[in-house]
Amino acid sequence: MDTDSDIESETYNLRILSERLIKLRKENKLSQNTVSYITNFPRSTIAAWERGERVPNVDEIKNIALFYDVSVGYLLGFKDKKM
């Protein structure tokens, strides 16, 4: 059973992931369409990740980290440094 603190933690981490995906995309001056084209993730999926409506699976997170040249820990909010 999830406790309130577990749910708050998951929400916080999802918010960090969403914010970092948007930040990385904008820092690289990319549109969602361009990221979709390069990564082969549907644009609607990228948009849902950025809105915090969906969570990427482990393989997707790994591929996103490789694409943006950041660590998985950074994407998930465990580290503040990109690498």
C-alpha positions as CSV (number, residue, x, y, z in Angstrom):
1,M,0.0,0.0,0.0
2,D,1.3,3.4,-1.0
3,T,1.7,5.9,1.8
4,D,1.1,9.6,1.3
5,S,4.9,10.2,1.3
6,D,5.4,7.6,-1.4
7,I,2.8,9.2,-3.6
8,E,4.2,12.7,-3.0
9,S,7.7,11.4,-3.9
10,E,6.5,9.8,-7.1
11,T,4.7,13.0,-8.1
12,Y,7.8,15.0,-7.3
13,N,10.0,12.8,-9.4
14,L,7.6,12.8,-12.3
15,R,7.5,16.6,-12.1
16,I,11.3,16.8,-12.2
17,L,11.5,14.4,-15.1
18,S,8.9,16.4,-17.0
19,E,10.6,19.7,-16.3
20,R,14.0,18.3,-17.3
21,L,12.7,16.9,-20.5
22,I,11.3,20.3,-21.5
23,K,14.5,22.1,-20.4
24,L,16.8,19.8,-22.3
25,R,14.7,20.0,-25.5
26,K,14.5,23.8,-25.3
27,E,18.3,24.1,-24.5
28,N,19.0,22.1,-27.6
29,K,16.5,24.3,-29.6
30,L,14.4,21.3,-30.7
31,S,10.7,20.9,-31.3
32,Q,8.8,17.9,-30.1
33,N,8.5,17.0,-33.7
34,T,12.2,17.1,-34.3
35,V,12.9,15.0,-31.1
36,S,10.2,12.5,-32.3
37,Y,11.8,12.3,-35.8
38,I,15.3,11.7,-34.4
39,T,14.4,9.3,-31.6
40,N,11.5,7.5,-33.2
41,F,9.3,8.2,-30.2
42,P,5.9,9.4,-31.2
43,R,5.4,13.1,-30.7
44,S,2.3,12.4,-28.7
45,T,4.4,10.3,-26.3
46,I,7.0,13.0,-25.9
47,A,4.3,15.5,-25.2
48,A,2.7,13.2,-22.6
49,W,6.1,12.8,-20.9
50,E,6.6,16.5,-20.8
51,R,3.1,17.1,-19.3
52,G,3.7,14.4,-16.7
53,E,0.9,12.2,-18.0
54,R,3.0,9.2,-18.9
55,V,6.2,7.8,-17.5
56,P,8.9,6.5,-19.9
57,N,9.9,2.9,-19.3
58,V,13.5,2.0,-18.4
59,D,14.7,1.5,-22.0
60,E,13.0,4.8,-23.0
61,I,14.7,6.7,-20.1
62,K,18.1,5.2,-21.1
63,N,17.6,6.2,-24.7
64,I,16.5,9.8,-23.7
65,A,19.6,10.1,-21.5
66,L,21.8,9.0,-24.4
67,F,20.1,11.3,-26.8
68,Y,20.5,14.4,-24.6
69,D,23.9,13.2,-23.3
70,V,22.9,13.3,-19.7
71,S,22.8,10.7,-16.9
72,V,19.7,8.7,-16.1
73,G,20.1,10.0,-12.5
74,Y,19.8,13.6,-13.8
75,L,16.7,12.9,-15.7
76,L,15.0,11.2,-12.7
77,G,16.1,14.0,-10.3
78,F,18.6,12.0,-8.3
79,K,21.5,14.2,-9.5
80,D,21.6,17.9,-10.2
81,K,24.6,17.6,-12.6
82,K,23.8,16.4,-16.1
83,M,26.7,13.9,-16.1
